[in-house]
């Protein structure tokens, strides 16, 4: 097993690379996750905001990928280890104007607040099922180190 402390995650909007039954698809490789969001399921603002937040969090080594292969390991159903939690949830009242999303992190978990209208319910449900496998089973791990809150984004510019 290899631990990638500065792993990357890249969100992309797509219509051609996702089966019509799915709102998202995650493909992993050592040190990287590519996340395709169906254009009918997510807004460009959400995709851009997720990329900014993930870059900030992952480039600081606050989360790491535990890679032991195989490449299709996300196809395995969750083992319900409950090592940590990660979820998406709509939360319009808690986001400021212009914010498409914001992570709220605590020890052993992260909650992604998504502005109402930025993602479909189907996308949120499908992402939560994948996060149960990724984070709940410890494929990606939190590097808490006594932190108390999520770091603020590098840019003060908010996505529309």
C-alpha positions as CSV (number, residue, x, y, z in Angstrom):
1,X,0.0,0.0,0.0
2,X,1.2,3.5,-0.8
3,X,0.0,6.7,0.9
4,X,-0.3,9.7,-1.4
5,X,-0.1,12.8,0.9
6,X,-0.5,15.3,-1.9
7,X,-3.1,13.5,-4.0
8,X,-5.2,15.4,-6.5
9,X,-8.9,15.4,-7.4
10,X,-10.2,16.9,-10.5
11,X,-13.9,17.6,-11.2
12,X,-15.2,17.8,-14.8
13,X,-18.6,18.3,-16.4
14,X,-19.4,15.8,-19.1
15,X,-22.3,14.4,-21.1
16,X,-20.4,11.9,-23.3
17,X,-18.3,10.1,-20.7
18,X,-21.1,9.2,-18.2
19,X,-23.7,6.5,-18.7
20,X,-27.1,8.2,-18.8
21,X,-28.2,6.3,-15.6
22,X,-25.5,8.0,-13.6
23,X,-25.0,11.6,-12.4
24,X,-21.3,11.1,-11.6
25,X,-18.4,8.7,-12.3
26,X,-15.1,8.6,-10.3
27,X,-12.0,7.1,-11.8
28,X,-8.9,6.6,-9.6
29,X,-5.3,6.1,-10.3
30,X,-2.3,6.3,-7.9
31,X,-2.4,9.8,-6.4
32,X,-5.4,11.1,-8.3
33,X,-9.2,10.9,-8.6
34,X,-11.0,12.2,-11.7
35,X,-14.7,12.9,-11.0
36,X,-17.0,13.4,-13.9
37,X,-20.3,15.2,-13.1
38,X,-23.1,15.0,-15.7
39,X,-23.9,18.4,-17.0
40,X,-27.6,17.8,-16.3
41,X,-26.7,17.1,-12.6
42,X,-24.3,19.9,-11.6
43,X,-23.6,23.5,-12.5
44,X,-20.3,24.9,-13.8
45,X,-20.1,27.0,-10.7
46,X,-20.3,23.9,-8.5
47,X,-17.6,22.1,-10.5
48,X,-15.3,25.1,-10.3
49,X,-15.8,25.5,-6.6
50,X,-15.2,21.8,-5.9
51,X,-11.9,22.0,-7.8
52,X,-10.8,25.1,-5.8
53,X,-11.6,23.5,-2.5
54,X,-10.1,20.1,-3.3
55,X,-6.9,21.7,-4.5
56,X,-6.6,23.7,-1.3
57,X,-7.4,20.7,1.0
58,X,-5.4,18.1,-0.9
59,X,-2.3,20.2,-1.8
60,X,-1.8,20.8,1.9
61,X,-1.9,17.1,2.7
62,X,-5.0,17.4,4.8
63,X,-6.5,14.3,3.2
64,X,-4.5,11.5,1.5
65,X,-5.2,8.6,-0.8
66,X,-4.3,5.1,0.4
67,X,-3.6,3.2,-2.8
68,X,-3.4,-0.5,-2.8
69,X,-5.1,-1.0,-6.2
70,X,-6.7,-2.4,-8.2
71,X,-7.8,0.5,-10.4
72,X,-11.5,-0.6,-10.2
73,X,-11.6,-0.7,-6.4
74,X,-14.6,1.7,-6.4
75,X,-16.7,-0.9,-8.1
76,X,-16.5,-3.0,-4.9
77,X,-19.5,-2.3,-2.6
78,X,-18.8,-0.4,0.6
79,X,-17.5,-2.6,3.5
80,X,-19.1,-0.3,6.0
81,X,-15.9,0.1,8.0
82,X,-16.9,3.6,9.1
83,X,-13.3,4.9,9.4
84,X,-14.5,8.4,8.6
85,X,-17.5,10.1,7.0
86,X,-17.9,12.3,4.0
87,X,-21.3,13.5,2.7
88,X,-22.8,16.0,0.4
89,X,-26.0,17.8,1.6
90,X,-27.9,20.8,0.4
91,X,-27.7,23.8,2.8
92,X,-28.9,27.0,1.2
93,X,-29.2,29.0,4.4
94,X,-25.7,28.4,5.5
95,X,-23.8,29.5,2.3
96,X,-23.0,33.1,1.5
97,X,-24.0,34.7,-1.7
98,X,-21.9,33.4,-4.6
99,X,-20.8,30.2,-2.8
100,X,-21.7,27.0,-4.7
101,X,-20.4,24.8,-2.0
102,X,-18.3,24.8,1.2
103,X,-16.7,22.0,3.2
104,X,-17.2,21.7,6.9
105,X,-14.6,19.5,8.4
106,X,-14.3,17.9,11.8
107,X,-12.2,15.1,13.1
108,X,-13.2,11.8,11.3
109,X,-15.3,13.5,8.7
110,X,-16.2,16.2,6.2
111,X,-19.6,17.5,5.2
112,X,-19.9,19.3,1.8
113,X,-22.6,21.9,1.9
114,X,-24.0,22.4,-1.6
115,X,-26.2,25.4,-2.5
116,X,-29.7,24.4,-3.5
117,X,-29.9,24.2,-7.3
118,X,-26.2,23.5,-7.8
119,X,-26.6,19.7,-7.8
120,X,-29.5,17.4,-8.4
121,X,-30.7,15.1,-5.7
122,X,-29.6,12.1,-7.8
123,X,-26.0,13.5,-7.9
124,X,-26.0,14.0,-4.2
125,X,-27.3,10.5,-3.5
126,X,-24.8,8.9,-6.0
127,X,-21.9,10.9,-4.6
128,X,-22.8,10.0,-1.0
129,X,-22.8,6.3,-2.0
130,X,-19.3,6.6,-3.5
131,X,-18.0,8.6,-0.6
132,X,-19.2,5.8,1.7
133,X,-16.7,3.6,-0.1
134,X,-13.9,6.1,-0.6
135,X,-13.9,7.6,2.9
136,X,-15.9,5.2,5.0
137,X,-13.7,2.3,4.0
138,X,-10.4,4.3,4.3
139,X,-9.4,4.5,0.7
140,X,-9.0,8.2,1.3
141,X,-8.0,9.3,4.8
142,X,-8.2,12.5,6.7
143,X,-4.9,13.9,8.1
144,X,-6.4,15.7,11.1
145,X,-3.3,16.7,13.0
146,X,-5.2,18.6,15.6
147,X,-6.9,21.0,13.1
148,X,-10.0,22.7,14.3
149,X,-11.6,23.8,11.0
150,X,-11.4,23.7,7.2
151,X,-8.9,26.1,5.7
152,X,-10.4,29.0,3.8
153,X,-10.1,29.1,0.0
154,X,-7.0,30.6,-1.6
155,X,-9.1,33.1,-3.6
156,X,-11.6,35.5,-2.1
157,X,-13.5,35.4,-5.4
158,X,-16.6,33.4,-5.0
159,X,-18.2,31.3,-7.7
160,X,-21.6,32.6,-8.9
